[in-house]
Amino acid sequence: MLRKRTTAPDGIAGVISGGELPRPGRIATLRRLPPAGMARAVVELARHHRRLRHRPTLDQVAMMVRFAGREPCTYRLDGSVNWLPESLPVGFPHGAAGLCFAHLGGELVVLPDGLGFSLT
């Protein structure tokens, strides 16, 4: 009689790291967004294109859709130019361009990878 095994006899090979959370693929993330919300975000980006100094990433636009953002603008991620939180992660993209937008809870700055912080 055969027995099914879920791990090797000597345990799990390799090190399990808890450092980074698994993130869904971009296409799967975009498919879950409502089309009307995506269209509204694209219209807002086109309406305020003079305030944008960079091309927003798909993750930044997806966060803008989720928070029903309005009045987007570029937020330079440089401590000498703009305010940044004191506790920054190790891989923080200093000098990159974030997307800042207003929503019902205040203002939010979204990093190029889709994570962000609040200004209020």
C-alpha positions in Angstrom: 0.0 0.0 0.0 1.3 3.4 -1.0 1.4 6.3 1.4 1.2 9.9 0.2 3.8 12.3 1.6 3.6 16.0 1.7 7.3 16.6 2.6 10.6 14.8 2.0 11.6 12.2 4.7 14.2 14.6 6.1 11.8 17.6 6.3 11.5 20.7 4.1 14.5 21.6 2.1 15.5 25.2 2.0 14.8 28.1 4.3 11.3 29.5 4.6 11.5 33.2 4.7 8.8 35.4 6.1 10.3 38.6 4.8 8.1 39.3 1.9 4.3 38.7 1.4 3.1 37.0 -1.7 1.5 39.4 -4.1 -0.9 38.5 -6.9 0.1 39.1 -10.5 -0.6 42.5 -12.1 -3.0 41.1 -14.6 -5.1 39.3 -11.9 -5.1 42.4 -9.8 -6.3 44.6 -12.7 -9.1 42.1 -13.6 -10.5 42.4 -10.1 -10.9 46.2 -10.4 -14.3 47.5 -11.5 -14.2 48.8 -15.1 -16.1 52.0 -14.2 -13.6 52.8 -11.4 -10.7 52.2 -13.8 -12.2 54.5 -16.4 -12.8 57.2 -13.8 -9.2 57.0 -12.6 -7.8 57.2 -16.2 -10.0 60.3 -16.8 -8.7 61.9 -13.5 -5.1 61.2 -14.6 -5.8 62.7 -18.0 -7.6 65.7 -16.5 -4.7 66.5 -14.1 -1.8 65.5 -16.5 -0.1 68.9 -16.0 0.5 68.0 -12.3 2.1 64.7 -13.2 5.8 64.6 -13.8 6.0 60.8 -14.3 4.0 58.0 -15.9 2.1 56.2 -13.0 2.6 52.4 -12.7 -0.2 49.9 -12.9 0.0 49.4 -9.2 -0.3 53.1 -8.5 -3.4 53.3 -10.7 -4.9 50.2 -9.1 -4.5 51.9 -5.6 -6.1 55.0 -7.0 -9.1 53.0 -8.2 -9.4 51.2 -4.8 -9.4 54.4 -2.8 -11.5 56.3 -5.4 -8.7 58.9 -5.7 -9.0 62.3 -7.2 -6.6 65.2 -8.0 -3.5 63.1 -8.6 0.0 64.6 -8.7 3.6 63.5 -8.6 5.2 63.3 -5.2 9.0 63.2 -5.3 10.3 60.5 -2.8 13.2 62.6 -1.6 13.6 63.7 2.0 15.1 67.0 1.0 12.2 67.9 -1.3 9.1 66.4 0.4 8.1 65.0 3.8 8.8 61.3 4.3 7.8 59.1 7.3 10.6 58.5 9.8 10.4 54.7 9.7 11.2 53.7 6.1 11.8 50.1 5.0 15.3 49.1 3.8 14.5 48.9 0.1 12.7 52.3 0.0 13.0 53.8 -3.5 14.6 57.2 -2.5 14.5 59.6 -5.4 11.7 57.8 -7.3 8.3 59.4 -8.1 5.2 58.5 -6.1 1.6 59.2 -7.0 -0.2 61.4 -4.5 -3.9 61.7 -4.6 -6.8 62.8 -2.4 -9.4 60.4 -1.1 -12.1 60.4 1.6 -9.7 59.8 4.4 -7.1 62.5 3.4 -4.1 62.2 1.1 -2.2 59.1 0.1 1.2 58.7 -1.5 1.6 55.4 -3.4 5.1 54.1 -4.2 5.9 52.6 -7.6 5.3 49.0 -6.3 1.8 49.8 -5.0 2.5 50.3 -1.3 2.2 53.7 0.2 1.8 56.0 3.2 -0.7 58.7 4.3 0.1 62.4 4.5 -2.6 63.1 7.0 
